[in-house]
Amino acid sequence: MTDLHASPVGATQRLKAILDMLASEAMAAAPAPPSATEDISGASAQTGESDTTKGPKATLGQLIDALDERAYGLMLLLLAIPCCLPFVYILPQIVALPMLALSAQLALGREAPWLPRRLANRQFEIVSMRGTVERAERYLGWIERLSHARLRAISDGIGGRIVGALLLIPCASILVPLPLTNTTPGIGVAVAALGLIERDGLLIILGLAIGIIWVFLLVFLGAEAISFAKDWLLNLF
């Protein structure tokens, strides 16, 4: 297994190393392709070619098992990255459920994250996920370079449980398949997750502020729009 503690790398670098490790393990566990001299049927050859084209896959459960003591932050960051992309409405809703489960467990004070079997067995393409992390690194890299351990009471103990409870708000917003409900909350969760990884309380506060303020702004504007529509209909009729 790759030593992920050998050097002080950033969160995205650590995620890429973990995904590379999972890809190597998946390829090593895959059956060897048939040799040219072997007599194989066309159906078998077609199946093997399809599997190679898709590339190695891993499950969320395997990913959690590969993480270190920063599992909550790393897992939340990895799941939040697709939510940061604008105008994406299917993938964010898929990853929002495990994000809610992780946030709830953090709020309850569980030492290590756990997912129900149905979520833990959910597969993803490692190469595709690694590419997503690489794209996110261009936007998150400067935050990683500025982050360092500070205000650790916010990320440890009761502080960490409060953070988990507050993260439920932007994660719940991501679950809603409507415009403006996933990109900004996803950025907030990603920034807060970086803070959890680096034990940076200031970064956690910033991420929570981004996500929660945006959600309450959406709720306020939505309530105002509904009230305006009701008054307009009453005046109309």
Buried (B, 14 or more C-beta within 10 A) or exposed (E): EEEBEEEEBBBBBBBBBBBEBBBBBBEEEEEEEEEEEEEEEEEEEEEBEEBEEEEBBBBBBBBBEBBEEBBBBBBBBBBBBBBBBEEBEEBBBBBBBBBBBBBBBBBEEBEEBEBEEEBBEBEBBBBEBBEBBEEBBEEBBEBBEEBEEBBEEBBEEEBBBBBBBBBBBBBBBBBBEEEBBBBBBBBBBBBBBBBBBBBBBBBBBBBBBBBBEBBEEBEEEEEEEEEEEEEEEEEEE
